[in-house]
Amino acid sequence: MTIDVTVRREIPLPPEQVALYAMDWRHDAEWTQGIRTAELTRPAEGGGFGAGAEVTRTARFLGRRIDYVLRVAAYEPPRLLDMVSVAAPMPMHVTYSFEPHPRGTLAAIRVRGGPGGPLRLAAPLFARQVRSSLTKDLRDLERRLTEEQGGV
């Protein structure tokens, strides 16, 4: 993997509340940078969302349209959502985690992957852009959830 970026943020709400919203693919476009649409394109074996389900996302990153499919590798609400790309312009592994914290929830997003071949030379630039996007994602997640609470 050419990049491995983790961003964390304390969110002043319980992990169950943060995870319920953040792990629901129907909210992806509301708080995740660049995502225009997200669609459950393959349900989990038992139906609905869970391990084995696939979500197709259409996003914009660095000014380009990117279509990719993430398969849920692990789904342990309210603690963990782990996804790997099965169709994407580059390999990607995305992990969301939500842990109890004295002030609410410690939310984290980790992205591993990135361009291969000659494009791997751009990995440092790519990693900075991913870090910036993830930082904004968690800021927007907190903002959306606290606004729903009437400002915490």
C-alpha positions as CSV (number, residue, x, y, z in Angstrom):
1,M,0.0,0.0,0.0
2,T,1.4,3.4,-1.0
3,I,-0.4,5.4,1.7
4,D,-1.7,4.8,5.2
5,V,-3.6,7.8,6.6
6,T,-5.6,7.9,9.9
7,V,-7.5,10.9,11.1
8,R,-9.2,11.1,14.5
9,R,-11.7,13.5,16.1
10,E,-13.5,13.7,19.4
11,I,-17.2,14.1,18.9
12,P,-19.4,15.1,21.9
13,L,-22.0,12.4,21.4
14,P,-22.2,8.7,22.4
15,P,-20.6,6.2,20.0
16,E,-23.9,4.5,19.3
17,Q,-25.3,7.7,17.9
18,V,-22.3,8.6,15.9
19,A,-21.9,5.1,14.4
20,L,-25.6,4.8,13.6
21,Y,-25.3,7.8,11.3
22,A,-21.8,7.3,10.0
23,M,-22.1,3.6,9.2
24,D,-25.3,4.1,7.2
25,W,-24.3,4.3,3.5
26,R,-27.4,6.4,2.8
27,H,-25.7,9.3,4.6
28,D,-22.3,9.0,2.8
29,A,-22.9,12.0,0.4
30,E,-24.0,14.2,3.4
31,W,-20.7,14.2,5.2
32,T,-18.0,12.5,3.1
33,Q,-15.9,14.8,1.0
34,G,-16.4,14.4,-2.7
35,I,-19.0,11.6,-2.6
36,R,-21.9,12.5,-4.9
37,T,-23.9,9.3,-4.6
38,A,-23.8,6.0,-2.7
39,E,-25.9,3.0,-3.5
40,L,-26.2,-0.5,-1.9
41,T,-25.5,-2.6,-5.0
42,R,-25.2,-6.0,-3.3
43,P,-26.9,-6.8,0.1
44,A,-25.2,-8.9,2.7
45,E,-26.0,-12.6,2.7
46,G,-28.8,-12.2,5.2
47,G,-30.1,-9.1,3.4
48,G,-29.5,-5.4,4.0
49,F,-26.2,-3.9,5.1
50,G,-23.4,-6.0,6.8
51,A,-20.4,-8.1,6.1
52,G,-20.4,-9.0,2.4
53,A,-22.6,-6.1,1.3
54,E,-21.2,-3.8,-1.5
55,V,-21.7,-0.1,-1.8
56,T,-21.0,1.7,-5.1
57,R,-19.9,5.3,-4.6
58,T,-19.5,8.0,-7.2
59,A,-17.1,10.7,-6.0
60,R,-14.9,13.6,-7.1
61,F,-11.3,13.6,-6.1
62,L,-8.6,16.0,-7.3
63,G,-11.1,17.2,-9.9
64,R,-11.9,13.8,-11.4
65,R,-14.9,11.6,-11.2
66,I,-14.2,8.3,-9.5
67,D,-16.6,5.3,-9.4
68,Y,-15.7,2.6,-7.0
69,V,-17.3,-0.4,-5.1
70,L,-16.5,-1.1,-1.5
71,R,-17.2,-4.5,0.0
72,V,-17.9,-4.7,3.7
73,A,-15.2,-6.9,5.3
74,A,-16.2,-6.3,8.9
75,Y,-19.3,-4.7,10.4
76,E,-19.4,-4.5,14.2
77,P,-21.7,-1.6,15.1
78,P,-21.2,0.7,16.9
79,R,-17.5,0.0,16.9
80,L,-16.2,-0.8,13.5
81,L,-16.9,-0.7,9.8
82,D,-14.1,-2.1,7.6
83,M,-14.4,-2.0,3.7
84,V,-12.1,-2.9,0.9
85,S,-12.4,-1.9,-2.8
86,V,-13.4,-4.6,-5.2
87,A,-13.8,-2.3,-8.2
88,A,-11.8,1.0,-8.2
89,P,-9.2,2.9,-10.1
90,M,-6.7,2.0,-7.3
91,P,-6.7,-0.4,-4.3
92,M,-8.3,1.0,-1.2
93,H,-9.0,-0.2,2.3
94,V,-11.3,2.1,4.4
95,T,-11.9,1.6,8.2
96,Y,-14.2,3.6,10.3
97,S,-14.0,3.2,14.1
98,F,-15.9,4.7,17.0
99,E,-14.7,4.3,20.6
100,P,-16.0,5.6,23.8
101,H,-14.2,8.8,25.0
102,P,-14.6,10.8,28.2
103,R,-16.2,13.6,26.1
104,G,-18.3,11.3,23.8
105,T,-16.8,9.4,20.9
106,L,-13.3,9.1,19.5
107,A,-14.1,8.7,15.8
108,A,-11.4,7.6,13.4
109,I,-11.1,7.0,9.6
110,R,-8.2,5.1,8.2
111,V,-7.5,4.9,4.5
112,R,-4.8,2.6,3.0
113,G,-4.1,2.1,-0.6
114,G,-3.4,4.5,-3.3
115,P,-1.9,4.6,-6.8
116,G,0.5,2.0,-8.0
117,G,3.0,1.8,-10.8
118,P,4.6,5.1,-11.8
119,L,1.8,7.1,-10.0
120,R,3.1,5.9,-6.7
121,L,5.7,8.7,-6.9
122,A,2.7,11.0,-6.2
123,A,1.9,9.1,-3.0
124,P,3.0,11.9,-0.7
125,L,0.7,14.4,-2.5
126,F,-2.1,11.9,-2.5
127,A,-1.6,11.2,1.2
128,R,-1.8,14.9,2.0
129,Q,-5.0,15.3,0.0
130,V,-6.6,12.2,1.7
131,R,-5.6,13.5,5.1
132,S,-7.2,16.9,4.3
133,S,-10.4,15.2,3.0
134,L,-10.7,12.9,6.0
135,T,-10.2,15.8,8.4
136,K,-13.1,17.6,6.7
137,D,-15.2,14.5,6.8
138,L,-15.0,14.1,10.5
139,R,-15.5,17.9,11.0
140,D,-18.6,17.6,8.8
141,L,-19.8,14.5,10.6
142,E,-19.6,16.3,14.0
143,R,-21.3,19.4,12.6
144,R,-24.2,17.4,11.1
145,L,-24.8,15.4,14.2
146,T,-24.5,18.3,16.7
147,E,-26.8,20.4,14.5
148,E,-29.4,17.6,14.6
149,Q,-29.1,17.8,18.4
150,G,-29.7,21.5,18.4
151,G,-26.0,22.3,19.1
152,V,-24.2,20.2,21.8
